[in-house]
Amino acid sequence: MLNKALRNISYIILALVLPLFILLISTEIAAFDINYYRTEYEKYNISRNLAIEQKDLMDSTSKLLDYLRDNRKDLDFQTTVNGIEQEFFSDRDKLHMVDVKNLFITGRNIRNGILILLLFIIIVLRYNRNIRFDVGKALLLSSIAGVLPIVLLVILINIDFYKYFTIFHEILFTNDLWLLDPNADRLVNIFPESFFSDIAFRIITYYLTAQFILFILSIMLKYTKKTY
């Protein structure tokens, strides 16, 4: 009876945390791909619109990503804009990025915590042979549980991206620093709404691809009836 309860709890935990683990990894891969930023800047003519050389814009972006990785202490640096050397980010930009950096740090901590939990579950299942754990079933439950809310999210952001983008910020941030002024804050000009729409779908693509692989793997395992 106890072994059955442990097995069912393991199914539930995996169905809940494995999709979150995949989402966090997908987000990091998309967010820290410097080549993606170059492509987006060219797509939306960011360098020309801001009168910044492309190489200076990319250098500033690299510093920003280093900051979000927690490899840089601050965002105090200057760049040549319209022929004038000036501070790249406004004070409000910097304050908002403190909040964004904290979100990334929290996400990494959650990701690492989930990894430790998954390893613990694997060890318990491996060394307790009395628990008949169906790996295929676990992956199937996880892929289904993970895909359904994302499908709903895709539908919602296709209906009104700005509305749900705003709700997203209101949930994650406890202040209004994310409300930036395009006349004073460079961050909002570098990353327009269309940039976030593009990267959101990029993250979703990575996520759904991983979930599809898990789904196929679960079918293969169910077919061969692999259990611990």
Backbone as a ProteinNet text record, in pm:
[ID]
protein_1_A
[PRIMARY]
MLNKALRNISYIILALVLPLFILLISTEIAAFDINYYRTEYEKYNISRNLAIEQKDLMDSTSKLLDYLRDNRKDLDFQTTVNGIEQEFFSDRDKLHMVDVKNLFITGRNIRNGILILLLFIIIVLRYNRNIRFDVGKALLLSSIAGVLPIVLLVILINIDFYKYFTIFHEILFTNDLWLLDPNADRLVNIFPESFFSDIAFRIITYYLTAQFILFILSIMLKYTKKTY
[TERTIARY]
82.4	0	86.5	192.6	283.7	356.2	399.2	469.8	380.4	254.8	159.8	140.8	133.8	117.5	240.4	359.6	482.7	490.3	444.4	443.3	350.2	230.4	133.9	180.3	243.5	297.9	408.2	489.8	596.9	539.9	430.7	365	319.4	256.2	202.5	314.3	419.7	532.7	595.5	618.8	680	590.1	460.8	366	364.3	396.7	393.9	527.3	637.3	765.6	846.2	829.5	907.6	872.6	743.8	712.2	772.1	770.3	828.8	979.1	1043.6	1187	1219.6	1141	1161.7	1136.2	1033.7	1001.7	1113.9	1170.4	1279	1403.8	1433.6	1548.9	1524.2	1403.1	1368.5	1382	1340.8	1348.8	1493.9	1578.5	1720.3	1789	1759.3	1821	1785.1	1657.5	1611.9	1665	1661.1	1697.6	1845.7	1931	2075.5	2142.1	2061.5	2114.6	2147.6	2273.4	2313.9	2286.7	2296.7	2270.1	2123.6	2036.3	1893.8	1871.4	1941.3	1927.9	1974.9	2084.5	2135.5	2031.2	1969.5	1867	1747	1704.7	1589.7	1620.1	1740.6	1778.9	1776.3	1825.3	1824.8	1681.8	1601.8	1462.9	1382.9	1405.7	1328.7	1408.2	1524.8	1606.3	1637.3	1666.1	1688	1810.5	1919.3	2041.4	2017.7	1953.7	1927.6	1829.8	1725.6	1625	1682.1	1782.1	1839.9	1970.1	2012.7	2137.8	2256.5	2259.4	2368.2	2430.8	2562	2628.9	2591.8	2574.5	2534.1	2632.4	2761.5	2861	2850.5	2817.7	2799.4	2672.2	2569.6	2444.3	2464.2	2537.9	2563.3	2652.9	2749.7	2836.5	2755.2	2664.1	2577.6	2486.2	2438.5	2351.2	2428.4	2552.9	2636.9	2655.7	2675	2689.8	2560	2447.8	2318	2297.5	2330.7	2314.2	2409.2	2530.4	2623.3	2565	2500.2	2437.3	2325.7	2242.6	2132.2	2181.6	2299.3	2360.9	2424.6	2428.5	2493.4	2645.1	2695.8	2840	2890.6	2802.1	2838.5	2765.9	2834.9	2779.6	2670.2	2684.9	2588.6	2578.3	2493.9	2474.6	2523.4	2624.2	2682.1	2789.4	2752.5	2849.4	2795.3	2887.2	2849.3	2866.2	2790.6	2794.3	2776.5	2830.6	2814.8	2676.6	2595.9	2461.5	2450	2421.8	2411.1	2538.5	2652.5	2781.6	2824.6	2743.4	2773.3	2789.4	2899.1	2921.9	2829.1	2745.8	2649.1	2613.7	2554.8	2511.7	2407.6	2426.8	2339.3	2199.5	2190.9	2061.7	2025.9	1897.3	1849.3	1843.7	1825.2	1813.6	1694.4	1585.3	1465.5	1489.5	1560.2	1599.7	1674.5	1771.3	1857.1	1777.6	1687.2	1605.6	1516	1460.5	1375.5	1456.7	1578	1660.5	1707.6	1711.4	1738.5	1629.4	1503.3	1390.7	1397.7	1432.4	1442.1	1552.9	1664.8	1777	1735.6	1664	1617.5	1525	1444.3	1357.1	1439.3	1543.3	1629.3	1700.7	1746.7	1814.7	1717.6	1595	1492.3	1461.9	1451	1424.9	1535	1660.3	1772.3	1770.8	1736	1728.9	1618.5	1504	1393	1433.1	1496.8	1543.5	1637.9	1733.9	1830.4	1762.3	1663.7	1588.7	1510.8	1449.5	1375.4	1469.4	1587.6	1685.3	1723.3	1746.2	1780	1663.8	1540.8	1422.1	1408.5	1430.5	1420.2	1525.3	1645.8	1752	1718.1	1658.1	1617.2	1511.6	1413	1306.9	1365.1	1458.6	1521.2	1596.1	1668.6	1744.5	1650.9	1542	1445.2	1383.9	1343.5	1279.9	1378.5	1501	1602.7	1634.8	1637.3	1679.6	1563.4	1440.7	1324.2	1253.1	1291.5	1239.1	1093.6	1039.8	901	803.4	856.2	771.2	772.5	661.2	650.9	618	722.7	705.3	713.3	607.8	599.2	655	776.1	842.4	763.5	714.4	636.9	513.1	443.8	323.6	359.1	469.2	511.2	541.1	615	647.9	524.5	432.2	307.6	225.2	210.5	136.3	201.7	334.3	407.2	390.2	398.6	386.7	246.2	144.5	6.1	-20.6	21.5	0.9	75.3	189.3	269.4	221.4	158.3	117.6	-13.4	-107.4	-240.5	-238.3	-169.5	-168.6	-96	5.5	78.6	-8.6	-86.4	-179.3	-278.8	-328.5	-420.1	-351.6	-225.9	-149.5	-131.5	-99.3	-81.4	-209.9	-321.8	-451	-474.6	-446.7	-471	-381.8	-252.5	-163.2	-185.2	-243.3	-279.7	-402.5	-487.3	-606.7	-568.7	-485.8	-446.6	-314.6	-202.6	-72	-47.5	-79.2	-50.4	-122.8	-248.6	-326.3	-258.6	-219.5	-163	-15.5	49.4	184.6	181.4	80	61.9	30	-60.1	-96.2	26.3	107.6	231.7	320.1	337.2	419.2	355.8	225.7	157.9	169	177.4	191.9	335.4	432.3	572.1	639.6	591.2	657.8	567.1	628.3	552.4	555	608.9	615.5	581.2	587.5	553.3	678	794.4	918.1	923.8	842.5	839.6	765.1	695.7	628.4	730.1	794.4	904.2	859	930.6	901	995.2	942.3	1028.9	1109.9	1069.1	1142.7	1257.5	1258.8	1361.5	1436	1371.8	1428.3	1460.6	1588.1	1632.3	1586.2	1565.3	1530.8	1405.9	1306	1179.6	1194.9	1294.1	1319.7	1403	1488.4	1568.5	1480.3	1391.2	1304.6	1158.5	1111.1	970.1	879.7	751.5	655.2	672.6	702.1	718.1	834.6	938.8	1052	1005.6	925.2	877.7	779.5	702.4	612.7	693.8	800.3	886.2	953.8	1008.4	1083.2	989.3	865.8	766.9	737	718.1	689.7	813.7	930.5	1054.5	1065.6	1037	1039.3	936	816.3	709.5	748.9	815.6	860.6	960.8	1058.8	1155.4	1083.3	992.4	920.6	837.2	758.6	671.7	752.6	866.3	953.1	1002.2	1044.3	1090.8	976.7	856.9	742.5	703	716.1	685.1	782.4	909.7	1010.2	976.8	935.9	896.6	775.3	681.5	560.6	596.6	680.6	722.7	798.3	885.4	960.9	867.8	763.7	668.3	595	558.3	490.3	583.4	708.8	806.9	825.1	832.8	852	728	612	487.8	477.2	523.1	515.5	606.8	723.5	818.3	798.1	699.9	663.6	782.7	861.7	976.5	928.4	961.7	929	1046.6	1043.7	1145	1092.3
-121.2	0	127.2	122.3	237.1	256.4	145	155	211.4	174.3	226.5	375.9	419.4	562.2	640.2	586.1	651.6	661.4	555.9	556.3	664.9	674	773.6	916	933.6	1065.1	1103.2	1005.7	1030.7	1072.3	1006.7	1044.2	1190.2	1227.2	1362.8	1467	1437	1531	1551.4	1442.6	1453.4	1529	1505.5	1573.7	1723.8	1763.7	1905.6	1975	1910.5	1980.3	1963.8	1852.2	1832.7	1936.3	1968.3	2075.5	2209.7	2240.7	2365.8	2366.8	2255.1	2240.9	2268.6	2209.5	2227.6	2372.2	2434.6	2573.5	2667.1	2644.4	2729.2	2714.9	2593.3	2572.1	2636.4	2620.8	2680.9	2831.9	2890.7	3035.9	3081.7	3009.6	3048.1	3035	2928.4	2909.4	3024.4	3062.1	3170.5	3305.8	3329.3	3461.3	3492.4	3390.7	3415.4	3379.3	3371.5	3346.3	3480.5	3520.8	3652.9	3668.3	3560.8	3569.2	3601.5	3557.9	3589.7	3740.3	3803.9	3949.1	4021.5	3974.4	4036.2	4027.5	3911.8	3892.3	3983.9	3995.1	4079	4227.4	4270.6	4410.6	4445.3	4351.5	4374.7	4372.8	4285	4272.4	4399.2	4463.4	4582.7	4713	4706.1	4825.7	4904.3	4832.7	4896.3	4988.2	4940.4	5020.6	5153.6	5150.1	5273.5	5364.3	5305.9	5386.4	5459.9	5398.1	5458.8	5532.7	5532.5	5599.4	5543.6	5409.5	5339.5	5241.3	5238	5140.1	4998.1	4909.3	4772.2	4705.8	4728.2	4666.1	4719.8	4849.1	4906.8	4853.7	4836.3	4781.6	4637.8	4558.5	4419.7	4412.4	4502.3	4505.8	4539.6	4634.1	4671	4555.9	4483.3	4368.2	4258	4235.9	4135.8	4170.2	4298.6	4343.1	4322.3	4346	4325.1	4177.3	4089.3	3946.1	3896.7	3951.1	3917.4	3957.7	4071.2	4119.6	4024.3	3982.1	3891.9	3754.3	3715.3	3588.6	3601.8	3722.5	3753.8	3746.7	3772.8	3779	3922.4	4016.7	4158.1	4227.7	4319	4381.6	4483	4560.6	4667.6	4692.7	4787.4	4826.9	4969	5007.4	5141	5138	5175.3	5185.8	5283.4	5335.6	5433.7	5376.8	5434.4	5394.6	5519.7	5515.3	5627.8	5622.1	5722.4	5731.1	5861.3	5848.8	5966.2	6051.1	5980.4	6048.2	6103.6	6080.9	6136.1	6021.8	6024.1	5924.8	5954.5	5857	5879.4	5747.8	5761.4	5643.8	5568	5437.3	5361.1	5344	5304	5281.3	5395.9	5427.1	5528	5467.1	5552.7	5502.9	5408.4	5441.1	5356.6	5222.4	5227	5102.6	5011.6	5068.2	4990.6	4933.2	5012.2	4964.2	4849	4860.9	4752.9	4626.1	4642.2	4525.4	4455.6	4528.2	4462.6	4360	4398.1	4306.5	4188.8	4217.7	4111.9	4013.1	4066.8	3980.7	3890	3944.4	3864.3	3752.1	3778.8	3675.1	3562.1	3598.2	3496.5	3414.8	3481.7	3410.2	3314.4	3362.4	3277	3157.9	3183.8	3076	2971.8	3016.6	2922	2840.8	2904.9	2833.7	2727.5	2764.1	2668	2552.3	2584.8	2481.1	2384.3	2437	2351.9	2268.8	2329.1	2256.4	2141	2164.5	2059	1947	1984.5	1883.5	1794.1	1853.2	1774.9	1682.2	1735	1654.7	1537.1	1561.9	1455.2	1346.6	1388.3	1291.4	1208.2	1273.2	1203.4	1097.5	1135.9	1041.6	923.3	951.5	844.5	746.7	801.3	716.6	629.8	691.5	615.5	503	534.7	433.4	325.3	363.7	268.1	166.1	213	125.3	61.7	100.4	33.7	-42.9	-166.7	-247.3	-288.4	-264.7	-299.7	-198.3	-81.4	20.3	-3.9	-50.6	-79	51.4	127.9	260.5	252.4	297.3	293.7	424.8	422	542	601.1	513.6	560.5	636.6	584.3	650	784.8	788.9	913.4	1021.7	984.9	1082.1	1124	1031	1062.2	1163	1137.7	1229.6	1367.2	1368.8	1495.6	1573.9	1505.5	1575.1	1630.1	1553.2	1600.3	1716.3	1701.4	1807.5	1934.6	1918.8	2034.5	2105.6	2032.6	2091.7	2168.9	2118.8	2180	2327.4	2367.8	2510.8	2597	2540.7	2617.3	2640	2540.6	2556.5	2667.1	2669.1	2775.3	2911.3	2916.7	3042	3091.5	3001.3	3039.4	3100.1	3040.3	3092.3	3233	3252.4	3382.5	3492.2	3463.3	3568.9	3596.8	3500.1	3526.3	3615.1	3606.6	3691.1	3834.9	3852.7	3987.8	3979.5	3985.6	3971	4079.9	4205.5	4316.5	4298.8	4255.5	4237.2	4137.5	4022.6	3918.3	3943.4	4021.7	4066.4	4158.5	4242.7	4333	4255	4157	4073.9	3999.6	3949.3	3880.5	3969.9	4096.2	4189.8	4222.7	4236.6	4270	4156.1	4033.2	3917.7	3907	3924.8	3900.4	4015.8	4140.1	4256.1	4324.8	4368.5	4431.9	4584	4637.8	4782.6	4814.9	4944.5	4985	5025.8	4980.3	5016.9	4962.1	4861.4	4804.3	4895.3	4995.4	5093.3	5201.5	5183	5270.1	5374.7	5485.8	5597.4	5590.6	5571.3	5561.7	5688.2	5800	5925	5941	5857.2	5870.9	5741.6	5628.8	5498.7	5417.2	5384	5317.2	5172.2	5111.2	4969.1	4937.7	5022	4997.3	5014.7	5090.8	5107.3	4992.8	4936.1	4821.4	4697	4682.2	4564.5	4605.8	4631.9	4667.5	4546.9	4570.4	4463.3	4346.3	4376.8	4272	4178.9	4233.7	4151.2	4046.8	4088	3996	3894.7	3936.4	3843	3734.4	3776.2	3680.5	3583.8	3636.8	3550.3	3458.9	3505.3	3421	3297.4	3317.8	3204.2	3117.4	3177	3099.1	3006.1	3059	2978.9	2866.7	2901.3	2802.1	2692.3	2729.8	2631.5	2534.1	2587.4	2500.8	2406.5	2465.3	2390.1	2277.3	2310.1	2209.7	2101.6	2139.4	2040.4	1938.5	1988.5	1899.5	1811	1868.8	1790.6	1684.7	1719	1621.6	1504.3	1534.7	1428.4	1338.2	1398.8	1318.9	1232.1	1288.8	1213.9	1092.4	1112.2	1000.7	896.3	944.2	853.2	773.6	840	770.4	660.3	687.5	585.6	467	497.9	390.5	305	371.9	298.9	218.7	276.3	203.8	80.1	98.1	-13	-127.4	-94.5	-197.9	-235.6	-166.2	-195.1	-192.3	-78.2	-61.8	-7.6	-74.7	-26.9	-44.1	37.8	19.7	-84
0	0	0	83	90.4	-42.5	-101	-227.6	-337.6	-337.4	-435.8	-417.5	-290.2	-261.1	-306.8	-281.9	-325.2	-477.6	-544	-691	-744.2	-688.1	-734.7	-705.7	-589.8	-556.2	-654.9	-692.8	-789.7	-924.5	-966.2	-1091.4	-1086.9	-976.3	-961.5	-961.2	-884.4	-876	-1014.1	-1086.1	-1218.2	-1315.8	-1306.8	-1395.7	-1370.5	-1247	-1211.4	-1235.1	-1195	-1195.6	-1323.6	-1394.2	-1516.2	-1624	-1645.2	-1741.3	-1700.7	-1571.2	-1524.3	-1547.7	-1524.1	-1547.9	-1694.9	-1784.3	-1928.3	-1968.1	-1910.2	-1941.9	-1899.8	-1783.2	-1734.3	-1821.8	-1862.7	-1950.3	-2086.3	-2139.5	-2268.8	-2263.6	-2152.8	-2134.8	-2132.7	-2060.2	-2052.4	-2188.3	-2260	-2391.5	-2484.4	-2486.2	-2574.2	-2527.6	-2398	-2344.7	-2357	-2358.4	-2359.6	-2492.4	-2596.2	-2730.2	-2795.6	-2791.1	-2839.7	-2989.6	-3065	-3208.7	-3237	-3148.4	-3163.8	-3152.7	-3059.9	-3044.1	-3169.4	-3227	-3349.5	-3461.2	-3472.8	-3575.9	-3552.8	-3428.8	-3396.4	-3419.3	-3383.9	-3405.1	-3553.9	-3634.3	-3778.2	-3832.7	-3780.3	-3825.2	-3801.1	-3685.7	-3648.7	-3661.1	-3725.3	-3750.6	-3622.6	-3515.8	-3386	-3389.2	-3448.6	-3453.3	-3523.4	-3637.7	-3712.2	-3638.6	-3581.3	-3511.7	-3390.7	-3326.1	-3205.5	-3233.9	-3360.1	-3399.5	-3322.2	-3312.7	-3245.3	-3344.3	-3350.4	-3435.7	-3389.7	-3485.1	-3452.9	-3356.7	-3376.8	-3288.5	-3145.8	-3131.1	-2998.1	-2932.3	-3013.9	-2961.8	-2914.9	-2991.9	-2954.1	-2830.4	-2821.4	-2703.3	-2578.3	-2590.7	-2478	-2440.3	-2540.3	-2514.1	-2442.4	-2481.8	-2414.2	-2267.1	-2239.3	-2100.1	-2022.9	-2089.5	-2025.1	-1992.5	-2086.1	-2062.1	-1953.4	-1949.9	-1841.5	-1706.5	-1705	-1581.4	-1538.2	-1633.9	-1601.2	-1559.5	-1608.9	-1566	-1428.4	-1375.9	-1247.7	-1260.1	-1381.5	-1405.7	-1411.3	-1390.3	-1392.6	-1278.7	-1211.6	-1091.6	-1122.3	-1229.4	-1257.6	-1407.8	-1442.8	-1582.9	-1607.6	-1532.1	-1548.3	-1656.4	-1776.3	-1885.8	-1989.9	-2070.1	-2171.1	-2311.8	-2403.3	-2544	-2629.8	-2748.9	-2840.8	-2907.4	-2879.8	-2935.4	-3014.1	-3143.1	-3229.7	-3225.1	-3214.6	-3213.6	-3079.8	-2975.9	-2842.8	-2742.4	-2667.3	-2562.4	-2445.5	-2409.4	-2301.2	-2232.8	-2114.6	-2039	-2121.4	-2132.8	-2220.3	-2161.6	-2036.1	-1972.5	-1877.5	-1870.9	-1777	-1636.8	-1536.4	-1398.5	-1384	-1451.8	-1442.7	-1513.4	-1625.8	-1692.5	-1594.7	-1527.8	-1437.6	-1320.7	-1266.5	-1154.6	-1197.7	-1317.3	-1367.7	-1391.9	-1443.1	-1470.8	-1344.2	-1232.3	-1103.5	-1076.6	-1100.6	-1080.4	-1177.9	-1303.3	-1404	-1367.2	-1323.3	-1282.4	-1166.7	-1072.1	-958.2	-1003.9	-1106.6	-1161	-1222.3	-1296	-1356.1	-1248.8	-1145.3	-1036	-967.7	-943.6	-883.2	-972.8	-1103.6	-1198.7	-1197.5	-1192.3	-1188.2	-1059	-948	-820.8	-822.7	-881.6	-892.9	-983.8	-1097.2	-1190.4	-1121.1	-1045.1	-974.7	-866.9	-799	-697.2	-757.7	-873.8	-942.7	-985.1	-1033.7	-1075.7	-958.8	-842.9	-723.2	-686	-694.7	-663.9	-760	-888.5	-988.3	-963.6	-930.5	-901.8	-778.6	-678.6	-556.2	-588.2	-671.1	-708.1	-784.4	-876.7	-955	-863.8	-765.9	-673.1	-590.3	-539.9	-458.1	-539.6	-662.9	-747.7	-789.4	-809.9	-853.6	-744.9	-619.7	-510.3	-435	-471.2	-411.5	-522.3	-540.1	-650	-628.9	-509.7	-482.7	-542.6	-581.7	-644.1	-795.5	-848.6	-991.7	-1064.3	-1092	-1151.3	-1302.9	-1369.2	-1515.6	-1571.3	-1624.3	-1676.5	-1793.3	-1880.7	-1995.1	-1951.4	-1851.6	-1800.4	-1738.6	-1665.2	-1600.5	-1703.9	-1810.6	-1914.6	-1993	-2012.7	-2084	-2003.7	-1874	-1787.7	-1785.8	-1779.6	-1774.9	-1903.4	-2018.6	-2146.5	-2166.3	-2125.8	-2139.4	-2045.4	-1919.4	-1820.2	-1858.8	-1925.8	-1963.1	-2086.9	-2178.1	-2305.5	-2294.1	-2218.1	-2212.2	-2172.7	-2064	-2028.7	-2131.2	-2198	-2299.3	-2422.2	-2459	-2571.2	-2540.8	-2417.7	-2376	-2382	-2336.9	-2339.8	-2483	-2574.5	-2714.8	-2770.8	-2738	-2784.3	-2730.2	-2601.9	-2538.5	-2597.2	-2613.7	-2663	-2811.3	-2882	-3021.2	-3030.1	-2929.2	-2925.4	-2891.7	-2787.6	-2745.3	-2669	-2742.6	-2679.5	-2575.3	-2608.6	-2518.2	-2384.7	-2390.3	-2267	-2174.5	-2228.4	-2143.9	-2111.8	-2195.9	-2165.6	-2043.3	-2037.8	-1923.6	-1796.9	-1808.9	-1693.6	-1641	-1732.6	-1697.3	-1610.1	-1649.7	-1573.5	-1438.4	-1436.4	-1311	-1210.2	-1258.7	-1170	-1117.3	-1205.4	-1169.2	-1097.7	-1120.1	-1061	-959.4	-850.8	-742.1	-750.9	-861.3	-880.3	-1025.8	-1059.9	-1196.2	-1276.6	-1233.3	-1303.3	-1446.2	-1473.3	-1608	-1706.4	-1655	-1740.8	-1777.6	-1891	-1932.1	-2033.6	-2036	-2125.7	-2246.4	-2367.9	-2485.7	-2512.6	-2455.2	-2473.3	-2374.9	-2272.1	-2168.2	-2138.6	-2165	-2128.7	-2253.4	-2269.8	-2391.7	-2399.2	-2285.7	-2280.7	-2362.7	-2352.2	-2422.3	-2572.7	-2615.4	-2758.6	-2816.4	-2733.6	-2777.9	-2789.7	-2693	-2689.1	-2701.3	-2822.7	-2842.4	-2815.8	-2814.3	-2787.1	-2884	-3010.6	-3111.7	-3078.3	-3014.2	-2972.7	-2872.3	-2775.1	-2672	-2729	-2827.9	-2895	-2964.8	-3032.4	-3103.4	-3006.8	-2898.5	-2806.5	-2728.1	-2704.9	-2637.1	-2721.5	-2850.1	-2937.9	-2958	-2947.9	-2956.6	-2834.9	-2717.4	-2594.6	-2603.1	-2648.8	-2661.6	-2760.4	-2868.8	-2967.1	-2906	-2831.8	-2763.9	-2666.4	-2590.7	-2487	-2548	-2650.3	-2711.2	-2782.9	-2839.2	-2902.3	-2799.4	-2683.5	-2575.9	-2526.9	-2514	-2468.5	-2571.4	-2699.1	-2804.3	-2798.5	-2773.4	-2761	-2642.9	-2530.6	-2414.3	-2445	-2521	-2557	-2642.1	-2742.7	-2827.4	-2745.8	-2657.5	-2571.4	-2481.3	-2428.9	-2341	-2416.4	-2542.9	-2623.9	-2648.5	-2678.2	-2701.6	-2576.6	-2460.9	-2335.7	-2298.2	-2323.4	-2294.9	-2384.5	-2508.6	-2604.8	-2562.4	-2510.7	-2468.4	-2321.5	-2255.5	-2115.6	-2022.1	-2030.7	-1941.8	-1808.1	-1700	-1565.7	-1475.1	-1364.9	-1261.2	-1163.7
[MASK]
++++++++++++++++++++++++++++++++++++++++++++++++++++++++++++++++++++++++++++++++++++++++++++++++++++++++++++++++++++++++++++++++++++++++++++++++++++++++++++++++++++++++++++++++++++++++++++++++++++++++++++++++++++++++++++++++++++

